[in-house]
Structure formats: C-alpha cells, structure tokens
Amino acid sequence: MDTQYDFIKPEFLHLLFFQQKSLVIYPYVDLKHMRGLEVFTVGYTMIDLESTALYDIKEVISNDSSNSLEGHNPNFYLVYNLDKKKALDLLDLKNVHCILNINQNATELLPKNESQFIFYNKKTNKFLNYNFENVDLKFEQLVISHAHNLEMLRDELNNIKIAANQLFMEINKNPEDIHLASILKRYDEHEFKKVLEFTQNYYNITIPDYIASEGPRFKRSTHKVIDFSHEFSFIVDKNRKFREEFIQLLHDYRLKHVNESNLELRELYSPQLLYNYLRKHHWNKGIPLEFIKEWIKMNLTNYELTEQDYEEFDEILQYLQIPRDTIYQLITEVDENQIPEIKESREKTSNDIFLKENKNDRGTKIRDKSIAHNQTREDNKKKRSNQEQDNKSIELSNFQNFAEQVLSMLDEIQEKIISMKKNDK
C-alpha cells in the first residue's frame, strides 16, 4: 500500500531540493501520497491543481508564475489527474517548478534530450532519464536519517536554505571578501559542496570557483585529529535497515548514558557527530558488544533480517575490526529461524544425525536382542539345573529334616492348647 513516506528518499531530495528539478510521476498516485514530496520544496509555496477542473492548465500556470510577487516564495505546482495529451503541453514550460502526475503509461513522452523534467515510474520504482550510478547521495542519506519526522526534515532543509540565502547575499554584496567556512559553520567541509549546489540551482546563479574552492577560514591543528566519520559512513551506506536501527540506538544510548550538557547542539541531533563523540569519549576501545547485540536484534524497527542482511552485517563488523569469533557468536545467538542458511544446515545436520542414530539403534537393538535371548537361554538352563538339584535334595536327605521340623512344630502347638485349657478351669 502506498504512503506519503514512499517518496521520502535520498533520490527525491537530490532531484527536487538540491538539483531543483521537476518531476513527472506515472501512473496514477493518490494526491495525499504525493503531498509527502512537499517537504522537499522548501523555499516555495505548494499549489495543488486538478487538471480536469481547468480548461487551459498551461496558461493558468504560466500567468500565475509571471504574476508572482517579488519577495515572496515562488510557486511550486502539483498537477494531478493528467492524461498524456495535457501533460505533453506542460513539458514545454520554462522556469516553472512542478510535479506532474499522469494516470497513464507516459514512457512515450520521455524527452530525447536533457530536460528539466525527470520521469519516474512509480510501478517499477525507476527513474527513466536520470542516472544515479555516479551520484554521491551520502549527504542526502544523512539528512533524512537525521530526521525522526517530516517536521524535523523540513527544519533541516530550512537551515540549508538560510545558509544559502546568506551566501547569496554575501556574493552580491562583497564577493571578494567572502568567508565560506564562516557562513557554512554548521556544516563539515565535505558537506559544503551540497549547500553550494542548492544555492546555485535555487537562485539560478554561478558561484565563482575561488569561492567554491576556498579553504577553511582557520588553520587546522598540525597534530592528528581523531575522526570516525569513515566508520559512520560505512555503516549508514551499507544497508538501509541497519542504518535506521543503528541511528535510533545511538539516540537511545545518548539518552541513557550521556550527559547532554557535554554535547554541542549539533551533536544532540546529528547522528554522525554523535557517533564521533561517543567513539572519542565513551567507545574509545570500539563499539560495546552489548550495543552490537541490541543492534542485530532489530527490536526498534522490527525488521526481520534476510540472508543478504546477515552477510552485510558481517561485512560491517569486519570493517569495524570486530574479532571473527565474536562475529560468529553474535550472529549465531540470533534466532536461527531467521537465518535460512543456518536453519537449512541445522536441519540437514539433524537429519544426518537422526539417520545415523537410527542406524546405530537398529544395530544396537538387534545386538541387544541377541544377547538377551542368549542370556535367557542360559538363565533358563541354570534354573532347570537348580530345580533338578533342589528336587533331588528334597527327595533324599532334606526330606527327613523337613518332616522332623513339622512334627516338632505340631508338638509345640499341642502343648500350648493343653496349657490354655488348664488355665480356663
């Protein structure tokens, strides 16, 4: 079932926000689900347009855009219930930002040359005229994973918009004396490129190379700075499900074990900065084993891991230099029913043991039965021999002794009876 969160992905953040592209989405998608994309239109006012309710929708959008008041956010149009004929007219629009939802297969409308409109097939979850193979989406992934809800995501994008606006004003005011590191102090140096990308595309300007290539305003210390960003990047880039669970666990750990007064504001909410802080101050010998055990259980996201997931988790732990014995122990402690290859191996092993045991049992039972049968024969033989000896004893010497004992007992009984009668008189 579709939801508005289906579109909260790094690819859509990259296209709509950083690249300032327009989208063509097909086939039909409910308006309430497409509304989720509004979070990526920071700096615009979203306008919904139902195509069947308007005679000339192209003219409406063109006039509305040209009449936008200066100083106000420009409009971003979400046009739905389009057929291919009406959509084809709108693909000629210039300097207009919009999302078009076509209720038919729109593959034949795909532009032959580079276009402002990026086509997305919702049914196959593929972008038709934009190649993400060589696109670095790490910052987009970080921004989305940082936010626990749409409001937090919107706030983070607003912060980028504020920084971009300050940069735009400084470029217009005094480009020769601009200090990029000071303006973008909220961001790490490797994140500058994304903020500059948004600034250029949103304001439709070209930032001079000397500004984009400016070094840090303050010299870094010459001694080695410990940084664990490479570990965090490897974790969040490897597997989306592991990333979601990992980031939630980071914040849970912060709430339970970290004095927040020791953290800067960004460290409170940025998973990467929080991870760096923990690795420097709490986990200087590595991520605690108990944390990793909770991580692999996936209790917060309730995601059931697949065979591929376990392989990728193994790769992550190896990268973090967790000993192989520990990795094996961690993975095998998880319910084996969730690990197909272990379960299959376990069942195969159990069957082998069962067959082997049954085979051994059959041999043992046959052997025991044979021994028991032989033993019974020997016992019966001995018993008959003893009975024969007993019979012989009774018939010969023992019989005389037995008779004498019986007669003696009878005499004693008779004497007692006589004594009792005398006493009664």
C-alpha angles and dihedrals in degrees: 000000000000122000135176088256091066087082097046093100135128091248094059092044089052095049102039101034111025099028095033091220128157123235137223109199122187150216110027119303125181113256092233089059095048089051087077088075089066089084088070093053096077109160093035139084111236115228121189116212124186105209098210091057094060128065099205107017093172092060092046092054094043094051093042092052095048091049095053110130117247112248093031127100111270118243125263113200127215106194118187141178090040124162121210095260095055092041091055090059092052094051088074093062115122128207091004124123116212150138116230120199113199118194093210137058102285100183092116090060092061109130116243094216133044109298142188086231118079115199119222124187105209092192094059097026091231136133109225104198105026124075115210094180095104098027117113107224098170094112092047090051091049093050093050095044089049092060120078092192141006093270092057090047091051091049092052092050089047088056090055089048090052092051090047091050091052090049091049092052093047091051091052093043106042114347093169094063101039121138108203096184090055094051094045096041091132090066138063117248094252088057094056091086093063094049090049089049091055092045094053096045098042096046093032094231137127116239112217115250093237089062095044092049096044114135123228116298092231124044116247120239113269093229119089114276114214111231129169098185090115090061093049092047092051091051097047094042097049103064131002095212093050089048094055093048093043095053093048090050090050091057092044089053090049092053093049104037111019130080100227092206086072092058130082117233094258092049088058093061108018109086092203094052091043090052090050091051093050093047091052100042110018107018101036090138093048138282109319116255092233090056091052091048090055090045096057092047089066091207095152097053095029090221118160109222123231130214089262090051092055091050090052091046088054089053092050093051091047089052088052087053095243109166115259093237090055092048091052091049093049094050097043092049089065116090104285091215087074092056109070097192093049092046092049091047090047092051092047091049091047091051091049091050091046093052092044092048092047091049091050091044092053091051091045093049093049091047093046091047091052092048092047091049092051091045091052091051091051091046092050090048091051091045093053089047092051092047090052090050091047092049091050091051093051093047093051128026101351095058093066092052091047092053093050092051091051093050091048091053091050091052091053092050092050093051091051092052092051091049092051092052093052091052091052091057 
